[in-house]
Amino acid sequence: MNNTVEYKGYVGSIEFSEEDALFFGKVMGIRSLISYVGENAADLISDFHSAVDDYLAVCEAQGREPEKAYKGSFNVRISP
């Protein structure tokens, strides 16, 4: 089972709240907070796509570059 979704280079988490009976998540690897919710998997994915599209539209309207998600690699070179 995969607990992440990906769209336009952004990776989002998938979590479930038993108390609220809702799926929820947030985009990982960037400082901006982009969150989304859904009553089922299809709603969650749809809201995730909409949240990313909205974020990109706001960045474009404000004339700023959207943050790129971190790739997770860290290279270190040391002398022998």
Protein Blocks (a to p, Z undefined) as FASTA:
>chain_A
ZZbdceehiacdddddfklopacdddehiabdcddddfbfklmmmmmmmmmmmmmmmmmm
nopacddddehiacddddZZ
